Amino acid sequence: MDVQVNDQPDLQDQPLYVDRPFTYKVTVASLMVGVFLAGTSAWLLLSLLQLPTEQPTAGETVWSPTQFALPATFIVSGGILFWAIFGLPVRIAKRRGVILDPEVYPWTGAVLIGVIATIAFVVAILSGRI
């Protein structure tokens, strides 16, 4: 009878520990990934606004993808950022066998995304875009 033995320890056997520097690193790295993915998806969805649309005649409505580009951009980008702030760091920490510091983790990503959004609005205002 052939019996296979698994030499790798189970995840339950490995001790878990709280690591504050790792929490900061993984939160910032996840946020950078999220901002990149959200920016790329926003750029792709907002490029739909550049599509030519038909001019409606009196009394009729013309439906096109451009009408849904802006709401879709907000929903998709917000979902990606939510995943990057609250989902990705937890998944990375589980794979590494580390517990994210509960005093630091949830609010660090939220504060950083608020800072990034504030900087983006200030730059848009100063550049005359808003």
Wavefront OBJ file of the C-alpha trace (Angstrom):
o trace
v 0.000 0.000 0.000
v 1.386 3.343 -1.073
v 1.074 6.145 1.484
v 2.082 9.702 0.725
v 3.291 11.877 3.563
v 3.014 15.638 3.423
v 6.231 17.096 4.810
v 4.961 20.683 4.807
v 3.381 21.905 8.050
v -0.214 23.025 8.062
v -1.028 26.714 8.306
v -2.676 26.070 11.671
v 0.645 24.749 13.032
v 2.554 27.923 12.170
v 2.538 30.613 14.856
v 1.024 33.955 13.879
v 2.363 37.255 15.153
v 1.469 40.938 14.852
v 3.968 42.920 12.785
v 3.460 46.703 12.672
v 6.206 47.523 10.096
v 4.863 44.792 7.821
v 1.381 46.276 8.227
v 2.586 49.677 7.008
v 4.531 48.147 4.112
v 1.742 45.915 2.877
v -0.876 48.661 3.246
v 1.143 51.168 1.224
v 2.117 48.576 -1.406
v -1.504 47.433 -1.751
v -2.664 51.019 -2.047
v -0.115 51.674 -4.799
v -1.379 48.611 -6.683
v -4.969 49.766 -6.181
v -4.289 53.319 -7.344
v -2.552 51.997 -10.454
v -5.383 49.572 -11.276
v -8.105 52.137 -10.476
v -6.354 54.783 -12.569
v -5.949 52.420 -15.496
v -9.574 51.303 -15.363
v -10.750 54.912 -15.002
v -8.673 55.922 -18.003
v -10.141 53.084 -20.079
v -13.718 53.793 -19.026
v -13.390 57.546 -19.459
v -12.023 56.981 -22.944
v -15.586 55.933 -23.800
v -16.528 59.586 -23.387
v -14.527 60.328 -26.516
v -16.743 58.165 -28.731
v -18.814 60.122 -31.237
v -22.494 60.207 -30.412
v -25.463 60.863 -32.596
v -27.316 64.107 -32.174
v -30.903 63.425 -31.152
v -33.669 64.863 -33.197
v -36.653 66.502 -31.562
v -38.416 64.169 -29.156
v -36.122 61.136 -29.272
v -33.383 59.869 -27.001
v -30.158 58.329 -28.254
v -28.576 55.741 -25.949
v -24.850 55.220 -26.071
v -22.099 53.832 -23.821
v -20.930 57.361 -23.116
v -23.924 57.919 -20.855
v -22.733 55.168 -18.529
v -18.987 55.877 -18.661
v -18.804 58.311 -15.750
v -20.957 56.334 -13.265
v -19.213 53.104 -14.285
v -15.844 54.765 -13.720
v -16.767 55.779 -10.175
v -18.172 52.347 -9.330
v -15.287 50.331 -10.793
v -12.549 52.598 -9.420
v -14.181 52.706 -6.001
v -14.502 48.930 -5.942
v -10.858 48.469 -6.882
v -9.706 50.924 -4.213
v -11.928 49.268 -1.604
v -10.409 45.888 -2.475
v -6.878 47.322 -2.403
v -7.365 48.936 1.016
v -9.391 46.290 2.831
v -8.945 43.014 0.928
v -5.480 42.751 -0.553
v -3.468 43.451 2.637
v -5.387 40.757 4.520
v -4.773 38.215 1.770
v -1.050 39.019 1.643
v -0.784 38.814 5.442
v -2.509 35.425 5.500
v -0.084 34.052 2.940
v 2.870 35.315 4.963
v 1.475 34.063 8.274
v 1.325 37.529 9.814
v -1.512 39.287 11.605
v -1.947 42.905 10.550
v -1.681 45.276 13.505
v -5.297 46.096 14.418
v -4.291 49.507 15.769
v -2.817 50.484 12.406
v -4.326 48.456 9.574
v -7.850 49.548 8.738
v -7.471 53.274 9.110
v -4.014 53.592 7.506
v -5.272 52.779 4.014
v -8.369 54.932 4.421
v -6.329 57.927 5.570
v -3.822 57.460 2.750
v -6.555 57.315 0.106
v -8.060 60.486 1.620
v -4.683 62.216 1.382
v -4.248 61.066 -2.236
v -7.753 62.286 -3.144
v -7.124 65.665 -1.460
v -3.847 66.102 -3.324
v -5.556 65.151 -6.599
v -8.307 67.754 -6.046
v -5.796 70.477 -5.137
v -3.710 69.709 -8.232
v -6.852 69.729 -10.398
v -7.940 73.070 -8.965
v -4.499 74.649 -9.361
v -4.145 73.359 -12.923
v -7.534 74.840 -13.860
v -9.231 71.507 -14.517
v -12.017 72.221 -11.988
l 1 2 3 4 5 6 7 8 9 10 11 12 13 14 15 16 17 18 19 20 21 22 23 24 25 26 27 28 29 30 31 32 33 34 35 36 37 38 39 40 41 42 43 44 45 46 47 48 49 50 51 52 53 54 55 56 57 58 59 60 61 62 63 64 65 66 67 68 69 70 71 72 73 74 75 76 77 78 79 80 81 82 83 84 85 86 87 88 89 90 91 92 93 94 95 96 97 98 99 100 101 102 103 104 105 106 107 108 109 110 111 112 113 114 115 116 117 118 119 120 121 122 123 124 125 126 127 128 129 130
